[in-house]
């Protein structure tokens, strides 16, 4: 089992920045590819960003490319999402997720993730 806890969400004005964190426990963190997803009421969960277990490989959705960055610190069992130049359409509940994969593999498909956090709300006011 892997436990994931997100933090760092909040209310921010459009154009501002936030940094989300996802703290993991329960297994060797570097054995897991991890990622961020977001969801708004009435819509499907949307892929945001992913990073491989080693941290070498990353992948970001087109909607956040150039504004967001994903990183991880395996020594601290923590993953981060730096969000800059936020837009109102970035509003949603942000979830971190983990799935066991080889060190350089990223996961961009929802059902390939095995563990999920409870989510943290991000609200961007225009």
N, CA, C and O atoms as a printed pandas DataFrame, in Angstrom:
     atom_number atom_name residue_name chain_id  residue_number  x_coord  y_coord  z_coord
0              1         N          UNK        A               1    0.830   -1.197    0.000
1              2        CA          UNK        A               1    0.000    0.000    0.000
2              3         C          UNK        A               1    0.863    1.245    0.000
3              4         O          UNK        A               1    1.911    1.299    0.642
4              5         N          UNK        A               2    0.403    2.233   -0.727
5              6        CA          UNK        A               2    1.036    3.551   -0.747
6              7         C          UNK        A               2   -0.010    4.560   -0.307
7              8         O          UNK        A               2   -1.118    4.589   -0.842
8              9         N          UNK        A               3    0.338    5.376    0.657
9             10        CA          UNK        A               3   -0.547    6.451    1.088
10            11         C          UNK        A               3   -0.028    7.764    0.507
11            12         O          UNK        A               3    1.172    8.040    0.534
12            13         N          UNK        A               4   -0.951    8.563   -0.016
13            14        CA          UNK        A               4   -0.614    9.835   -0.648
14            15         C          UNK        A               4   -1.427   10.952   -0.010
15            16         O          UNK        A               4   -2.640   10.831    0.159
16            17         N          UNK        A               5   -0.756   12.028    0.337
17            18        CA          UNK        A               5   -1.439   13.168    0.944
18            19         C          UNK        A               5   -1.019   14.443    0.218
19            20         O          UNK        A               5    0.158   14.805    0.201
20            21         N          UNK        A               6   -2.002   15.117   -0.381
21            22        CA          UNK        A               6   -1.744   16.362   -1.091
22            23         C          UNK        A               6   -1.867   17.549   -0.147
23            24         O          UNK        A               6   -2.593   17.505    0.846
24            25         N          UNK        A               7   -1.143   18.606   -0.478
25            26        CA          UNK        A               7   -1.249   19.852    0.267
26            27         C          UNK        A               7   -0.850   21.004   -0.647
27            28         O          UNK        A               7   -0.269   20.792   -1.711
28            29         N          UNK        A               8   -1.167   22.221   -0.222
29            30        CA          UNK        A               8   -0.739   23.401   -0.957
30            31         C          UNK        A               8   -1.804   24.085   -1.779
31            32         O          UNK        A               8   -1.560   25.135   -2.372
32            33         N          UNK        A               9   -2.984   23.496   -1.817
33            34        CA          UNK        A               9   -4.051   24.138   -2.568
34            35         C          UNK        A               9   -4.541   25.405   -1.887
35            36         O          UNK        A               9   -4.161   25.712   -0.757
36            37         N          UNK        A              10   -5.390   26.130   -2.597
37            38        CA          UNK        A              10   -5.934   27.357   -2.025
38            39         C          UNK        A              10   -6.559   28.232   -3.074
39            40         O          UNK        A              10   -6.804   27.807   -4.203
40            41         N          UNK        A              11   -6.816   29.466   -2.683
41            42        CA          UNK        A              11   -7.420   30.466   -3.567
42            43         C          UNK        A              11   -6.333   31.413   -4.042
43            44         O          UNK        A              11   -5.556   31.931   -3.240
44            45         N          UNK        A              12   -6.282   31.636   -5.342
45            46        CA          UNK        A              12   -5.269   32.509   -5.922
46            47         C          UNK        A              12   -5.887   33.282   -7.072
47            48         O          UNK        A              12   -6.811   32.797   -7.725
48            49         N          UNK        A              13   -5.386   34.471   -7.320
49            50        CA          UNK        A              13   -5.877   35.257   -8.444
50            51         C          UNK        A              13   -5.261   34.754   -9.740
51            52         O          UNK        A              13   -4.168   34.188   -9.746
52            53         N          UNK        A              14   -5.965   34.964  -10.819
53            54        CA          UNK        A              14   -5.435   34.619  -12.137
54            55         C          UNK        A              14   -4.091   35.301  -12.346
55            56         O          UNK        A              14   -3.907   36.469  -12.003
56            57         N          UNK        A              15   -3.163   34.551  -12.914
57            58        CA          UNK        A              15   -1.810   35.050  -13.110
58            59         C          UNK        A              15   -0.866   34.718  -11.979
59            60         O          UNK        A              15    0.348   34.877  -12.108
60            61         N          UNK        A              16   -1.418   34.256  -10.868
61            62        CA          UNK        A              16   -0.603   33.932   -9.708
62            63         C          UNK        A              16   -0.014   32.534   -9.777
63            64         O          UNK        A              16   -0.112   31.842  -10.790
64            65         N          UNK        A              17    0.603   32.138   -8.663
65            66        CA          UNK        A              17    1.293   30.849   -8.591
66            67         C          UNK        A              17    0.905   30.091   -7.317
67            68         O          UNK        A              17    0.538   30.682   -6.301
68            69         N          UNK        A              18    0.998   28.780   -7.411
69            70        CA          UNK        A              18    0.852   27.898   -6.260
70            71         C          UNK        A              18    1.793   26.728   -6.452
71            72         O          UNK        A              18    2.143   26.373   -7.578
72            73         N          UNK        A              19    2.202   26.128   -5.336
73            74        CA          UNK        A              19    2.958   24.890   -5.413
74            75         C          UNK        A              19    2.254   23.825   -4.592
75            76         O          UNK        A              19    2.058   23.972   -3.386
76            77         N          UNK        A              20    1.881   22.757   -5.266
77            78        CA          UNK        A              20    1.269   21.622   -4.601
78            79         C          UNK        A              20    2.334   20.611   -4.222
79            80         O          UNK        A              20    3.342   20.453   -4.911
80            81         N          UNK        A              21    2.091   19.935   -3.115
81            82        CA          UNK        A              21    2.971   18.849   -2.678
82            83         C          UNK        A              21    2.157   17.580   -2.509
83            84         O          UNK        A              21    0.965   17.624   -2.203
84            85         N          UNK        A              22    2.809   16.462   -2.711
85            86        CA          UNK        A              22    2.191   15.152   -2.486
86            87         C          UNK        A              22    3.188   14.326   -1.688
87            88         O          UNK        A              22    4.238   13.942   -2.202
88            89         N          UNK        A              23    2.858   14.055   -0.440
89            90        CA          UNK        A              23    3.730   13.270    0.430
90            91         C          UNK        A              23    3.308   11.810    0.386
91            92         O          UNK        A              23    2.131   11.490    0.553
92            93         N          UNK        A              24    4.268   10.931    0.162
93            94        CA          UNK        A              24    3.987    9.509    0.038
94            95         C          UNK        A              24    4.575    8.742    1.207
95            96         O          UNK        A              24    5.592    9.134    1.778
96            97         N          UNK        A              25    3.922    7.649    1.553
97            98        CA          UNK        A              25    4.436    6.752    2.586
98            99         C          UNK        A              25    3.979    5.337    2.297
99           100         O          UNK        A              25    3.019    5.121    1.558
100          101         N          UNK        A              26    4.678    4.372    2.886
101          102        CA          UNK        A              26    4.241    2.996    2.797
102          103         C          UNK        A              26    5.104    2.090    1.956
103          104         O          UNK        A              26    5.194    0.896    2.241
104          105         N          UNK        A              27    5.742    2.616    0.929
105          106        CA          UNK        A              27    6.597    1.814    0.050
106          107         C          UNK        A              27    7.782    2.670   -0.389
107          108         O          UNK        A              27    7.854    3.858   -0.075
108          109         N          UNK        A              28    8.707    2.051   -1.119
109          110        CA          UNK        A              28    9.845    2.790   -1.652
110          111         C          UNK        A              28    9.367    3.727   -2.742
111          112         O          UNK        A              28    8.932    3.287   -3.806
112          113         N          UNK        A              29    9.449    5.022   -2.473
113          114        CA          UNK        A              29    8.842    6.012   -3.351
114          115         C          UNK        A              29    9.394    5.952   -4.762
115          116         O          UNK        A              29    8.639    6.108   -5.721
116          117         N          UNK        A              30   10.680    5.731   -4.913
117          118        CA          UNK        A              30   11.301    5.740   -6.233
118          119         C          UNK        A              30   10.868    4.566   -7.106
119          120         O          UNK        A              30   11.158    4.556   -8.303
120          121         N          UNK        A              31   10.196    3.596   -6.548
121          122        CA          UNK        A              31    9.660    2.469   -7.330
122          123         C          UNK        A              31    8.385    2.841   -8.081
123          124         O          UNK        A              31    7.863    2.050   -8.868
124          125         N          UNK        A              32    7.890    4.051   -7.830
125          126        CA          UNK        A              32    6.581    4.441   -8.352
126          127         C          UNK        A              32    6.650    5.660   -9.264
127          128         O          UNK        A              32    7.232    6.691   -8.924
128          129         N          UNK        A              33    6.038    5.504  -10.429
129          130        CA          UNK        A              33    5.724    6.674  -11.238
130          131         C          UNK        A              33    4.563    7.393  -10.570
131          132         O          UNK        A              33    3.659    6.753  -10.033
132          133         N          UNK        A              34    4.584    8.704  -10.599
133          134        CA          UNK        A              34    3.535    9.485   -9.947
134          135         C          UNK        A              34    3.046   10.580  -10.885
135          136         O          UNK        A              34    3.718   10.945  -11.850
136          137         N          UNK        A              35    1.884   11.081  -10.583
137          138        CA          UNK        A              35    1.326   12.106  -11.456
138          139         C          UNK        A              35    0.276   12.934  -10.759
139          140         O          UNK        A              35   -0.150   12.626   -9.646
140          141         N          UNK        A              36   -0.133   13.991  -11.434
141          142        CA          UNK        A              36   -1.192   14.881  -10.967
142          143         C          UNK        A              36   -2.367   14.841  -11.944
143          144         O          UNK        A              36   -2.191   14.851  -13.163
144          145         N          UNK        A              37   -3.546   14.796  -11.382
145          146        CA          UNK        A              37   -4.791   14.871  -12.132
146          147         C          UNK        A              37   -5.664   15.917  -11.465
147          148         O          UNK        A              37   -5.461   16.259  -10.300
148          149         N          UNK        A              38   -6.635   16.422  -12.209
149          150        CA          UNK        A              38   -7.563   17.388  -11.625
150          151         C          UNK        A              38   -8.976   17.096  -12.107
151          152         O          UNK        A              38   -9.197   16.470  -13.144
152          153         N          UNK        A              39   -9.921   17.577  -11.309
153          154        CA          UNK        A              39  -11.320   17.307  -11.617
154          155         C          UNK        A              39  -12.196   18.447  -11.133
155          156         O          UNK        A              39  -11.985   19.004  -10.056
156          157         N          UNK        A              40  -13.194   18.787  -11.963
157          158        CA          UNK        A              40  -14.221   19.738  -11.575
158          159         C          UNK        A              40  -15.542   18.997  -11.585
159          160         O          UNK        A              40  -15.682   17.998  -12.290
160          161         N          UNK        A              41  -16.510   19.464  -10.821
161          162        CA          UNK        A              41  -17.805   18.768  -10.748
162          163         C          UNK        A              41  -18.426   18.586  -12.125
163          164         O          UNK        A              41  -18.468   19.515  -12.931
164          165         N          UNK        A              42  -18.903   17.381  -12.377
165          166        CA          UNK        A              42  -19.588   17.103  -13.624
166          167         C          UNK        A              42  -18.681   16.736  -14.781
167          168         O          UNK        A              42  -19.153   16.441  -15.880
168          169         N          UNK        A              43  -17.382   16.753  -14.536
169          170        CA          UNK        A              43  -16.441   16.411  -15.606
170          171         C          UNK        A              43  -15.550   15.255  -15.185
171          172         O          UNK        A              43  -15.397   14.969  -13.997
172          173         N          UNK        A              44  -14.965   14.595  -16.179
173          174        CA          UNK        A              44  -14.050   13.505  -15.892
174          175         C          UNK        A              44  -12.742   14.053  -15.341
175          176         O          UNK        A              44  -12.374   15.207  -15.559
176          177         N          UNK        A              45  -12.058   13.175  -14.617
177          178        CA          UNK        A              45  -10.747   13.551  -14.098
178          179         C          UNK        A              45   -9.788   13.748  -15.280
179          180         O          UNK        A              45   -9.753   12.945  -16.213
180          181         N          UNK        A              46   -9.022   14.826  -15.214
181          182        CA          UNK        A              46   -8.177   15.240  -16.338
182          183         C          UNK        A              46   -6.699   15.098  -15.981
183          184         O          UNK        A              46   -6.278   15.489  -14.892
184          185         N          UNK        A              47   -5.929   14.549  -16.884
185          186        CA          UNK        A              47   -4.490   14.423  -16.675
186          187         C          UNK        A              47   -3.821   15.795  -16.694
187          188         O          UNK        A              47   -4.154   16.643  -17.521
188          189         N          UNK        A              48   -2.876   16.007  -15.778
189          190        CA          UNK        A              48   -2.138   17.263  -15.714
190          191         C          UNK        A              48   -0.652   17.033  -15.992
191          192         O          UNK        A              48   -0.087   17.640  -16.901
192          193         N          UNK        A              49   -0.030   16.164  -15.217
193          194        CA          UNK        A              49    1.423   15.976  -15.337
194          195         C          UNK        A              49    1.824   14.648  -14.737
195          196         O          UNK        A              49    1.136   14.113  -13.869
196          197         N          UNK        A              50    2.951   14.115  -15.208
197          198        CA          UNK        A              50    3.453   12.849  -14.694
198          199         C          UNK        A              50    4.975   12.876  -14.659
199          200         O          UNK        A              50    5.620   13.603  -15.415
200          201         N          UNK        A              51    5.531   12.069  -13.766
201          202        CA          UNK        A              51    6.986   11.978  -13.641
202          203         C          UNK        A              51    7.357   10.540  -13.314
203          204         O          UNK        A              51    6.651    9.863  -12.566
204          205         N          UNK        A              52    8.457   10.083  -13.872
205          206        CA          UNK        A              52    8.894    8.711  -13.657
206          207         C          UNK        A              52    9.502    8.550  -12.262
207          208         O          UNK        A              52    9.774    9.531  -11.570
208          209         N          UNK        A              53    9.707    7.304  -11.870
209          210        CA          UNK        A              53   10.254    7.027  -10.550
210          211         C          UNK        A              53   11.616    7.645  -10.314
211          212         O          UNK        A              53   11.911    8.111   -9.214
212          213         N          UNK        A              54   12.439    7.649  -11.337
213          214        CA          UNK        A              54   13.778    8.231  -11.221
214          215         C          UNK        A              54   13.753    9.749  -11.285
215          216         O          UNK        A              54   14.706   10.407  -10.869
216          217         N          UNK        A              55   12.670   10.306  -11.803
217          218        CA          UNK        A              55   12.575   11.747  -12.003
218          219         C          UNK        A              55   13.116   12.210  -13.335
219          220         O          UNK        A              55   13.038   13.396  -13.656
220          221         N          UNK        A              56   13.672   11.286  -14.127
221          222        CA          UNK        A              56   14.297   11.682  -15.400
222          223         C          UNK        A              56   13.268   12.068  -16.451
223          224         O          UNK        A              56   13.503   12.967  -17.259
224          225         N          UNK        A              57   12.138   11.392  -16.439
225          226        CA          UNK        A              57   11.150   11.602  -17.486
226          227         C          UNK        A              57    9.934   12.327  -16.919
227          228         O          UNK        A              57    9.431   11.976  -15.851
228          229         N          UNK        A              58    9.478   13.321  -17.632
229          230        CA          UNK        A              58    8.266   14.037  -17.256
230          231         C          UNK        A              58    7.384   14.209  -18.477
231          232         O          UNK        A              58    7.835   14.137  -19.620
232          233         N          UNK        A              59    6.115   14.437  -18.196
233          234        CA          UNK        A              59    5.161   14.661  -19.292
234          235         C          UNK        A              59    4.075   15.570  -18.757
235          236         O          UNK        A              59    3.526   15.318  -17.685
236          237         N          UNK        A              60    3.760   16.622  -19.490
237          238        CA          UNK        A              60    2.724   17.562  -19.084
238          239         C          UNK        A              60    1.669   17.661  -20.165
239          240         O          UNK        A              60    1.969   17.530  -21.352
240          241         N          UNK        A              61    0.444   17.890  -19.759
241          242        CA          UNK        A              61   -0.623   18.050  -20.728
242          243         C          UNK        A              61   -0.422   19.345  -21.510
243          244         O          UNK        A              61    0.252   20.264  -21.045
244          245         N          UNK        A              62   -1.005   19.405  -22.690
245          246        CA          UNK        A              62   -0.874   20.590  -23.522
246          247         C          UNK        A              62   -1.420   21.830  -22.810
247          248         O          UNK        A              62   -0.906   22.933  -22.997
248          249         N          UNK        A              63   -2.454   21.647  -21.998
249          250        CA          UNK        A              63   -3.102   22.788  -21.365
250          251         C          UNK        A              63   -2.240   23.460  -20.295
251          252         O          UNK        A              63   -2.489   24.611  -19.936
252          253         N          UNK        A              64   -1.236   22.757  -19.785
253          254        CA          UNK        A              64   -0.392   23.335  -18.737
254          255         C          UNK        A              64    1.065   23.467  -19.162
255          256         O          UNK        A              64    1.878   24.048  -18.444
256          257         N          UNK        A              65    1.389   22.930  -20.324
257          258        CA          UNK        A              65    2.768   22.999  -20.828
258          259         C          UNK        A              65    3.239   24.461  -20.872
259          260         O          UNK        A              65    2.542   25.336  -21.386
260          261         N          UNK        A              66    4.431   24.701  -20.322
261          262        CA          UNK        A              66    4.957   26.063  -20.308
262          263         C          UNK        A              66    4.553   26.874  -19.091
263          264         O          UNK        A              66    5.124   27.936  -18.844
264          265         N          UNK        A              67    3.575   26.393  -18.323
265          266        CA          UNK        A              67    3.131   27.112  -17.112
266          267         C          UNK        A              67    3.380   26.298  -15.843
267          268         O          UNK        A              67    3.702   26.861  -14.797
268          269         N          UNK        A              68    3.235   24.984  -15.932
269          270        CA          UNK        A              68    3.393   24.103  -14.774
270          271         C          UNK        A              68    4.688   23.308  -14.908
271          272         O          UNK        A              68    5.196   23.106  -16.011
272          273         N          UNK        A              69    5.204   22.870  -13.790
273          274        CA          UNK        A              69    6.364   21.987  -13.764
274          275         C          UNK        A              69    6.159   20.936  -12.684
275          276         O          UNK        A              69    5.654   21.234  -11.602
276          277         N          UNK        A              70    6.555   19.709  -12.986
277          278        CA          UNK        A              70    6.452   18.620  -12.021
278          279         C          UNK        A              70    7.852   18.196  -11.616
279          280         O          UNK        A              70    8.773   18.173  -12.432
280          281         N          UNK        A              71    7.992   17.863  -10.346
281          282        CA          UNK        A              71    9.291   17.435   -9.838
282          283         C          UNK        A              71    9.062   16.483   -8.668
283          284         O          UNK        A              71    7.955   16.386   -8.138
284          285         N          UNK        A              72   10.106   15.795   -8.281
285          286        CA          UNK        A              72    9.999   14.910   -7.123
286          287         C          UNK        A              72   11.322   14.906   -6.380
287          288         O          UNK        A              72   12.381   15.146   -6.960
288          289         N          UNK        A              73   11.242   14.628   -5.088
289          290        CA          UNK        A              73   12.413   14.466   -4.248
290          291         C          UNK        A              73   12.274   13.106   -3.579
291          292         O          UNK        A              73   11.558   12.972   -2.586
292          293         N          UNK        A              74   12.945   12.112   -4.110
293          294        CA          UNK        A              74   12.791   10.752   -3.588
294          295         C          UNK        A              74   13.334   10.614   -2.167
295          296         O          UNK        A              74   12.876    9.760   -1.408
296          297         N          UNK        A              75   14.298   11.441   -1.807
297          298        CA          UNK        A              75   14.824   11.398   -0.440
298          299         C          UNK        A              75   13.784   11.876    0.571
299          300         O          UNK        A              75   13.820   11.484    1.738
300          301         N          UNK        A              76   12.856   12.723    0.119
301          302        CA          UNK        A              76   11.797   13.242    0.996
302          303         C          UNK        A              76   10.460   12.573    0.730
303          304         O          UNK        A              76    9.462   12.927    1.357
304          305         N          UNK        A              77   10.418   11.618   -0.183
305          306        CA          UNK        A              77    9.163   10.926   -0.527
306          307         C          UNK        A              77    8.071   11.910   -0.911
307          308         O          UNK        A              77    6.921   11.768   -0.495
308          309         N          UNK        A              78    8.431   12.894   -1.696
309          310        CA          UNK        A              78    7.491   13.953   -2.012
310          311         C          UNK        A              78    7.568   14.323   -3.480
311          312         O          UNK        A              78    8.639   14.338   -4.087
312          313         N          UNK        A              79    6.403   14.621   -4.032
313          314        CA          UNK        A              79    6.284   15.105   -5.396
314          315         C          UNK        A              79    5.692   16.511   -5.344
315          316         O          UNK        A              79    4.950   16.855   -4.424
316          317         N          UNK        A              80    6.035   17.313   -6.346
317          318        CA          UNK        A              80    5.590   18.701   -6.372
318          319         C          UNK        A              80    4.970   19.044   -7.722
319          320         O          UNK        A              80    5.289   18.445   -8.749
320          321         N          UNK        A              81    4.082   20.019   -7.689
321          322        CA          UNK        A              81    3.569   20.608   -8.911
322          323         C          UNK        A              81    3.641   22.115   -8.740
323          324         O          UNK        A              81    2.883   22.702   -7.968
324          325         N          UNK        A              82    4.554   22.729   -9.464
325          326        CA          UNK        A              82    4.661   24.185   -9.460
326          327         C          UNK        A              82    3.748   24.726  -10.542
327          328         O          UNK        A              82    3.894   24.395  -11.718
328          329         N          UNK        A              83    2.808   25.559  -10.135
329          330        CA          UNK        A              83    1.817   26.091  -11.063
330          331         C          UNK        A              83    1.997   27.590  -11.155
331          332         O          UNK        A              83    1.838   28.303  -10.164
332          333         N          UNK        A              84    2.326   28.068  -12.340
333          334        CA          UNK        A              84    2.524   29.492  -12.591
334          335         C          UNK        A              84    1.524   29.987  -13.610
335          336         O          UNK        A              84    0.929   29.207  -14.354
336          337         N          UNK        A              85    1.349   31.288  -13.632
337          338        CA          UNK        A              85    0.431   31.938  -14.597
338          339         C          UNK        A              85   -0.911   31.213  -14.609
339          340         O          UNK        A              85   -1.419   30.832  -15.664
340          341         N          UNK        A              86   -1.464   31.035  -13.438
341          342        CA          UNK        A              86   -2.712   30.295  -13.296
342          343         C          UNK        A              86   -3.855   30.995  -13.989
343          344         O          UNK        A              86   -3.926   32.222  -14.047
344          345         N          UNK        A              87   -4.757   30.168  -14.519
345          346        CA          UNK        A              87   -5.946   30.641  -15.213
346          347         C          UNK        A              87   -7.180   30.104  -14.483
347          348         O          UNK        A              87   -7.095   29.151  -13.708
348          349         N          UNK        A              88   -8.315   30.729  -14.744
349          350        CA          UNK        A              88   -9.550   30.281  -14.098
350          351         C          UNK        A              88   -9.864   28.833  -14.457
351          352         O          UNK        A              88  -10.440   28.101  -13.651
352          353         N          UNK        A              89   -9.491   28.423  -15.650
353          354        CA          UNK        A              89   -9.769   27.042  -16.064
354          355         C          UNK        A              89   -8.880   26.015  -15.367
355          356         O          UNK        A              89   -9.076   24.812  -15.538
356          357         N          UNK        A              90   -7.909   26.475  -14.586
357          358        CA          UNK        A              90   -7.097   25.557  -13.785
358          359         C          UNK        A              90   -7.797   25.189  -12.468
359          360         O          UNK        A              90   -7.316   24.333  -11.726
360          361         N          UNK        A              91   -8.898   25.817  -12.190
361          362        CA          UNK        A              91   -9.647   25.523  -10.977
362          363         C          UNK        A              91  -10.098   24.065  -10.946
363          364         O          UNK        A              91  -10.537   23.521  -11.959
364          365         N          UNK        A              92   -9.986   23.443   -9.786
365          366        CA          UNK        A              92  -10.438   22.075   -9.621
366          367         C          UNK        A              92   -9.823   21.434   -8.395
367          368         O          UNK        A              92   -9.034   22.050   -7.679
368          369         N          UNK        A              93  -10.194   20.200   -8.168
369          370        CA          UNK        A              93   -9.555   19.415   -7.119
370          371         C          UNK        A              93   -8.385   18.670   -7.765
371          372         O          UNK        A              93   -8.552   17.967   -8.761
372          373         N          UNK        A              94   -7.226   18.834   -7.190
373          374        CA          UNK        A              94   -6.008   18.222   -7.724
374          375         C          UNK        A              94   -5.666   16.986   -6.911
375          376         O          UNK        A              94   -5.582   17.027   -5.684
376          377         N          UNK        A              95   -5.472   15.892   -7.623
377          378        CA          UNK        A              95   -5.160   14.607   -7.010
378          379         C          UNK        A              95   -3.772   14.141   -7.428
379          380         O          UNK        A              95   -3.377   14.296   -8.584
380          381         N          UNK        A              96   -3.047   13.579   -6.494
381          382        CA          UNK        A              96   -1.828   12.889   -6.886
382          383         C          UNK        A              96   -2.101   11.382   -6.913
383          384         O          UNK        A              96   -2.970   10.877   -6.203
384          385         N          UNK        A              97   -1.349   10.696   -7.734
385          386        CA          UNK        A              97   -1.558    9.269   -7.945
386          387         C          UNK        A              97   -0.210    8.586   -8.149
387          388         O          UNK        A              97    0.765    9.211   -8.565
388          389         N          UNK        A              98   -0.179    7.282   -7.846
389          390        CA          UNK        A              98    1.064    6.520   -7.966
390          391         C          UNK        A              98    0.794    5.153   -8.569
391          392         O          UNK        A              98   -0.252    4.548   -8.335
392          393         N          UNK        A              99    1.754    4.678   -9.348
393          394        CA          UNK        A              99    1.682    3.350   -9.923
394          395         C          UNK        A              99    3.087    2.796  -10.052
395          396         O          UNK        A              99    4.009    3.518  -10.430
396          397         N          UNK        A             100    3.256    1.516   -9.740
397          398        CA          UNK        A             100    4.603    0.926   -9.764
398          399         C          UNK        A             100    5.012    0.632  -11.206
399          400         O          UNK        A             100    4.323   -0.086  -11.931
400          401         N          UNK        A             101    6.158    1.209  -11.607
401          402        CA          UNK        A             101    6.648    1.064  -12.969
402          403         C          UNK        A             101    8.175    1.084  -12.947
403          404         O          UNK        A             101    8.769    1.484  -11.946
404          405         N          UNK        A             102    8.828    0.655  -14.050
405          406        CA          UNK        A             102   10.284    0.808  -14.156
406          407         C          UNK        A             102   10.683    2.276  -14.016
407          408         O          UNK        A             102    9.852    3.158  -14.232
408          409         N          UNK        A             103   11.935    2.555  -13.660
409          410        CA          UNK        A             103   12.358    3.902  -13.245
410          411         C          UNK        A             103   12.143    5.020  -14.249
411          412         O          UNK        A             103   12.008    6.176  -13.848
412          413         N          UNK        A             104   12.106    4.714  -15.545
413          414        CA          UNK        A             104   12.018    5.794  -16.527
414          415         C          UNK        A             104   10.667    5.849  -17.234
415          416         O          UNK        A             104   10.538    6.485  -18.279
416          417         N          UNK        A             105    9.694    5.207  -16.686
417          418        CA          UNK        A             105    8.365    5.155  -17.302
418          419         C          UNK        A             105    7.425    6.143  -16.622
419          420         O          UNK        A             105    7.369    6.208  -15.394
420          421         N          UNK        A             106    6.687    6.911  -17.418
421          422        CA          UNK        A             106    5.645    7.772  -16.893
422          423         C          UNK        A             106    4.285    7.148  -17.203
423          424         O          UNK        A             106    4.159    6.343  -18.126
424          425         N          UNK        A             107    3.277    7.524  -16.430
425          426        CA          UNK        A             107    1.921    7.006  -16.629
426          427         C          UNK        A             107    1.012    8.177  -16.949
427          428         O          UNK        A             107    0.922    9.133  -16.178
428          429         N          UNK        A             108    0.335    8.101  -18.095
429          430        CA          UNK        A             108   -0.578    9.184  -18.458
430          431         C          UNK        A             108   -2.013    8.701  -18.609
431          432         O          UNK        A             108   -2.885    9.458  -19.036
432          433         N          UNK        A             109   -2.259    7.454  -18.263
433          434        CA          UNK        A             109   -3.594    6.873  -18.347
434          435         C          UNK        A             109   -4.142    6.671  -16.944
435          436         O          UNK        A             109   -3.467    6.115  -16.077
436          437         N          UNK        A             110   -5.366    7.125  -16.729
437          438        CA          UNK        A             110   -5.929    7.134  -15.389
438          439         C          UNK        A             110   -5.961    5.746  -14.766
439          440         O          UNK        A             110   -5.570    5.581  -13.611
440          441         N          UNK        A             111   -6.420    4.746  -15.510
441          442        CA          UNK        A             111   -6.619    3.432  -14.894
442          443         C          UNK        A             111   -5.321    2.650  -14.698
443          444         O          UNK        A             111   -5.341    1.521  -14.208
444          445         N          UNK        A             112   -4.196    3.250  -15.079
445          446        CA          UNK        A             112   -2.902    2.608  -14.814
446          447         C          UNK        A             112   -2.347    3.007  -13.446
447          448         O          UNK        A             112   -1.327    2.466  -13.018
448          449         N          UNK        A             113   -2.979    3.914  -12.775
449          450        CA          UNK        A             113   -2.549    4.306  -11.433
450          451         C          UNK        A             113   -3.229    3.405  -10.402
451          452         O          UNK        A             113   -4.403    3.061  -10.537
452          453         N          UNK        A             114   -2.486    3.039   -9.390
453          454        CA          UNK        A             114   -2.987    2.122   -8.375
454          455         C          UNK        A             114   -3.414    2.820   -7.087
455          456         O          UNK        A             114   -4.272    2.312   -6.365
456          457         N          UNK        A             115   -2.827    3.973   -6.795
457          458        CA          UNK        A             115   -3.095    4.649   -5.528
458          459         C          UNK        A             115   -3.395    6.121   -5.805
459          460         O          UNK        A             115   -2.829    6.737   -6.708
460          461         N          UNK        A             116   -4.302    6.656   -4.999
461          462        CA          UNK        A             116   -4.734    8.044   -5.154
462          463         C          UNK        A             116   -4.791    8.719   -3.793
463          464         O          UNK        A             116   -5.090    8.095   -2.775
464          465         N          UNK        A             117   -4.490   10.028   -3.810
465          466        CA          UNK        A             117   -4.703   10.823   -2.613
466          467         C          UNK        A             117   -6.132   11.320   -2.543
467          468         O          UNK        A             117   -6.959   11.006   -3.400
468          469         N          UNK        A             118   -6.411   12.103   -1.504
469          470        CA          UNK        A             118   -7.762   12.609   -1.283
470          471         C          UNK        A             118   -8.045   13.896   -2.035
471          472         O          UNK        A             118   -9.202   14.293   -2.168
472          473         N          UNK        A             119   -7.017   14.544   -2.524
473          474        CA          UNK        A             119   -7.205   15.749   -3.314
474          475         C          UNK        A             119   -7.048   17.029   -2.516
475          476         O          UNK        A             119   -7.242   17.055   -1.301
476          477         N          UNK        A             120   -6.690   18.091   -3.228
477          478        CA          UNK        A             120   -6.598   19.420   -2.641
478          479         C          UNK        A             120   -7.229   20.409   -3.614
479          480         O          UNK        A             120   -6.998   20.344   -4.821
480          481         N          UNK        A             121   -8.026   21.322   -3.076
481          482        CA          UNK        A             121   -8.775   22.253   -3.922
482          483         C          UNK        A             121   -7.893   23.414   -4.353
483          484         O          UNK        A             121   -7.187   24.016   -3.544
484          485         N          UNK        A             122   -7.948   23.710   -5.634
485          486        CA          UNK        A             122   -7.299   24.901   -6.193
486          487         C          UNK        A             122   -8.388   25.743   -6.850
487          488         O          UNK        A             122   -9.127   25.263   -7.709
488          489         N          UNK        A             123   -8.474   26.998   -6.436
489          490        CA          UNK        A             123   -9.463   27.900   -7.002
490          491         C          UNK        A             123   -8.736   29.133   -7.526
491          492         O          UNK        A             123   -8.020   29.811   -6.789
492          493         N          UNK        A             124   -8.932   29.407   -8.804
493          494        CA          UNK        A             124   -8.300   30.559   -9.432
494          495         C          UNK        A             124   -9.395   31.561   -9.767
495          496         O          UNK        A             124  -10.295   31.271  -10.556
496          497         N          UNK        A             125   -9.314   32.725   -9.170
497          498        CA          UNK        A             125  -10.324   33.753   -9.400
498          499         C          UNK        A             125   -9.868   34.670  -10.532
499          500         O          UNK        A             125   -8.693   35.020  -10.645
500          501         N          UNK        A             126  -10.822   35.040  -11.354
501          502        CA          UNK        A             126  -10.490   35.898  -12.507
502          503         C          UNK        A             126  -10.767   37.354  -12.200
503          504         O          UNK        A             126  -10.548   38.217  -13.051
